[in-house]
Amino acid sequence: MEGHGFVLCPLCGERIGVYEPMIVITPYGARRTSRAREPLLPQSGAILLHDGCYGIEPYERGENG
């Protein structure tokens, strides 16, 4: 969680909206949800991504390597 209750996608750097579909990645795997459905996720330590950012290869984000 960043700043004033905002959650930022670590891949694109944009805010993840409360009602926006997102992917949560835990040690048990990845699943689709939203912050409205699971409001405590930002405090869980799980990785939270935009639904559309999940599965994008690093070269598609403009990263070298």
C-alpha positions as CSV (number, residue, x, y, z in Angstrom):
1,M,0.0,0.0,0.0
2,E,1.3,3.4,-0.8
3,G,0.6,6.8,0.7
4,H,-3.0,7.7,1.5
5,G,-4.6,4.3,1.1
6,F,-3.7,4.0,-2.6
7,V,-2.4,0.7,-3.9
8,L,0.0,0.9,-6.8
9,C,0.6,-1.8,-9.4
10,P,4.3,-2.7,-9.2
11,L,4.4,-3.3,-12.9
12,C,2.9,-0.2,-14.4
13,G,3.0,2.2,-11.3
14,E,-0.6,3.2,-11.7
15,R,-3.2,3.1,-8.9
16,I,-5.4,0.0,-8.6
17,G,-9.0,1.2,-8.1
18,V,-11.2,-0.2,-5.4
19,Y,-13.7,-1.8,-7.9
20,E,-11.2,-2.6,-10.5
21,P,-10.4,-6.3,-11.2
22,M,-7.0,-7.2,-10.0
23,I,-4.7,-10.2,-9.5
24,V,-3.4,-11.2,-6.1
25,I,-0.3,-13.4,-6.0
26,T,0.3,-15.4,-2.8
27,P,2.5,-18.4,-2.0
28,Y,-0.6,-20.5,-3.0
29,G,-0.9,-19.1,-6.5
30,A,-2.6,-16.2,-8.4
31,R,-6.3,-15.4,-8.3
32,R,-8.6,-12.7,-9.6
33,T,-10.4,-10.4,-7.1
34,S,-10.9,-6.7,-6.3
35,R,-10.2,-4.4,-3.3
36,A,-13.9,-4.0,-2.8
37,R,-14.3,-7.7,-2.3
38,E,-11.3,-8.1,-0.1
39,P,-10.4,-4.7,1.5
40,L,-7.7,-6.1,3.8
41,L,-5.5,-7.4,0.9
42,P,-3.2,-4.4,0.8
43,Q,-2.1,-5.2,4.4
44,S,-1.6,-8.9,3.7
45,G,1.8,-8.5,2.0
46,A,0.6,-10.2,-1.1
47,I,1.6,-8.9,-4.6
48,L,-1.3,-6.9,-6.1
49,L,-1.4,-6.3,-9.9
50,H,-3.8,-4.8,-12.4
51,D,-5.7,-7.6,-14.1
52,G,-4.3,-6.3,-17.4
53,C,-0.7,-6.2,-16.2
54,Y,-0.7,-9.8,-15.1
55,G,1.2,-12.0,-17.5
56,I,2.9,-9.2,-19.5
57,E,6.4,-10.1,-20.4
58,P,9.2,-7.7,-19.2
59,Y,10.1,-6.7,-22.8
60,E,6.5,-5.6,-23.3
61,R,6.9,-3.2,-20.4
62,G,10.0,-1.8,-22.0
63,E,12.5,-3.5,-19.6
64,N,15.8,-4.8,-20.9
65,G,16.8,-8.3,-20.2
